[in-house]
Amino acid sequence: MTNRLSKSLAILLLLTWSSISLSAQTAAIDPALLAKATGGDAASQILIGEKYAAGAGVAQDYKQAADWYRKAADQGNVAAEIHLADLYRDGQGVARDKEQAAAWYRKAAEQGDAGAQGTLGTLYTYGQGVPQSDVDAYFWFDLAAAVKGPNQARYIANRQNVGTRITADDLAAEQERVAKWKTAHPRTDDEK
């Protein structure tokens, strides 16, 4: 009888601890933030995704992070697209998939994010998730190099490097393609 009582008590304690632990994890996310995220606010969805990715106040859970990032990324949010691409690249919370990573980086790059453009240039250089193409790498590096920032010099160097491996005709065509892209996607003063 004592053994049965001990087992029942142990199970009860375990269930109580699990319940407290789960509610503590959920309680760590501000209810107002959760309500905004559930209501479709992309910035709030990213914040919750970042909490799960970092294990900040909740148990680290990359799958939850990916789910929240995807909600914001599906709305065209650049930061969420990059977070989601990073998770696919690293296989965190989602199956590692270089093609999916490249697709999400492309979405952010097409919206003018210089970091995503530089990353896409690198992916084309090495053929990771996309077909290897120095011509396409040059295009994305050239766009990224046009933006002042901490990585600008690296993008310029990468552009020059891949530029040595393409023909003069390809170079001229890519410079024209870049000019057309820049005309169609003017950057604001803080992006130049």
N, C-alpha and C positions, 0 to 999 in steps of 0.2 A: 504494500500500500504506500509506503514512504517513497519507494522508487517511482511509482506511478505519479505521485504528487510532485516529486522533484522534476520529472520530465514535463509535466503539465505547467509547472511554474517556469521552467526554462523556456518552454515554447511561448508562454504568455509574455515573458520578459523580452524575448527575441522579437515577437510581433510588435510589442509596444515600442521598442527601440527603433525598429524599421519604420514604423509609422511616424515617430518623432523625427527621425533622420530625413524622411521624404518631405514632411511638411516644413522642416527647416530649410531644405534646399529650395523649395518653391517659394517660401517666405522671403528668401534672400533677393528675389526679383521684386522690385517695387511694383505693387499692384497697379499704380497709375501707368507705369511704363509698359507693363504687360497688357493693360487695356488698350493703350495706344497701338502697340505692336499687333495685337489681335485685330484691331480695327483697320489695319493696313498701313500704318505709318512706317515707311521704310527706315527712317533714322532710328526709330525705336526697335525695329526688327534687327538692325545691325548691332545695336547696343546689347540686346539680349544674346545674339549670336556670339559677340565678343566675350560676354560673361561666361558662356558655356565653353568657348575655345580656351579661355585662360583659366577656367576653374575659379573665377572671381565670385565668391559668395555662393557658388553652386558647385556641385561635383563637375569636374572637367568631363565634357561629353561632346566630342566632335560631331557626332551624328546630329545632336540637337543644334549645334552651331550651324551645320550645313543646312538643316531644315529652315532655320531662321534667315540665314543669308540668302537662300534660294527665294524666299518670299520677297525680299527686297530686290534681289537681282532680277526676278521676273517683272519687276516694275521699271527696270532699266537703270537702277541705281549703280553707279560706277564702283563705289567702294565695295558694295556687296558682290558685284561681279568679280572683282579682284580677290576678295576673301574666298569666294567659292572656287575660283580658279586655283588658288593656292592649296585648298583642301584636296582638289582633284589631283593636282601635281604631286602632293605628298601622300595621298591615300589616307587622309585623316577624316574619319566619319563617313567616307564614301570610298568606293573601290578606286584604287589608283587608275587614272585614265588620262593619259597625256593629250588625247584628242579632245576630251571634254575640257581639260584645263586650257588648251589653246583656244577653243571656241569661246570660253568665258573671257579670256584675255582679249580676244579679238573684239568682243562686244564693248569692252571698256576702251580699247584702243580706238575703235571707230567713233567713240564719243569724245575723243581728244585727250585721253589720259596719257601723258608722256611716259609714265612708268610702265603702263601696259603696252604702249607702242614699243618701248625698248625691250621689254620681255618678249614680245612677239617677234621682234627682229632677231633676238637670240634663238628663239625656237626655230625660225626659218634657217638660221645659220647652221644649226646642228640637225635639222630635220626631226625635231621632237614634237610629236602630235600633229605635225604638218609636213608636207613634202619638203625636203631640203631645197632651198632656193636662195641663192645669193642676191638675186634680183629683188625678190620680195623682202629679204632681210634689209637690203639697202633702203627700200621705200620706208619701212617702219623705223629704221634707225634715223633716217633723215628727218622724219616728222618729230621723233623724240628729241633729236639734237637741236631743233628750233626753239625748244622751251628752256628758259633759264632755270637752273636748279642744281642740286648737288650732284646729279648724275649726267649733266650735260656734256662734260668733257669725255666721259666714258662712251656716251652715245656717238659723239663726233668721231672718236677713235675707232669704234666698231664700224661706223659707216665708212670711214676711210679704208679700213681693212677689207671689208667685203667689196667695196668699190674697186679694189685692185683686181678682183676676180671676175668682173663682168666686162662685157665688151663696151666699146664707146657708144655703139648704137643703143644697147640696153641702158647704159648710163643716161643718155639723152632722153630715152623714153621714160625712165623712172623719174628724172628731174621734172619732166612735163607732167607726169602723173601726180607728183608731189605738189606742184603748183596748182593743178586742178583741185586736188583735195583741200589745200589750204584756202582756195577761193570759196569752195563749197562749205568749209568748216572754219570760219574766221574765229580766232582765239580772242578772248577778252584781254585787256591790258595786263591783268594779273597772271595770265598764262604765258605771256610772251617772254 
